[in-house]
Amino acid sequence: MITIENLADMGAKVRLEVTPTDLKMFAESIIQRTIVAQQEEQRAAMLREAEETYLNTKQVRELLNVCEGTLNLWAKRGYLVPVKVGNKNMYAKSDIRRVQTGGKSESVTSYCKRKEK
């Protein structure tokens, strides 16, 4: 059976007469592909999180060559936010890499936009 999806994938240049049933099937296939893609992304995110390593405050200070006050300020502004483990602050290595490369998180971008207004 030829579907709208198959025609689109083949790059066919045709005119179609589409019934409501055809549209419904096409919409359902798009929804299903979207759900599968989201599930795959969630699985990948969970794997990345499971593989994440964390550093303590002292290690981060030495690595980034900053004082504890700077880390506190960055945490307050959302630039480098620690995760509490018991009574200790731990920092995700991926977040530290982002800081080292000059990347900004979404929270930092929105914070900067608020400050500019």
Order of alpha helices (4+ residues) and beta strands (2+ residues): alpha-alpha-beta-alpha-alpha-beta-beta-alpha-alpha
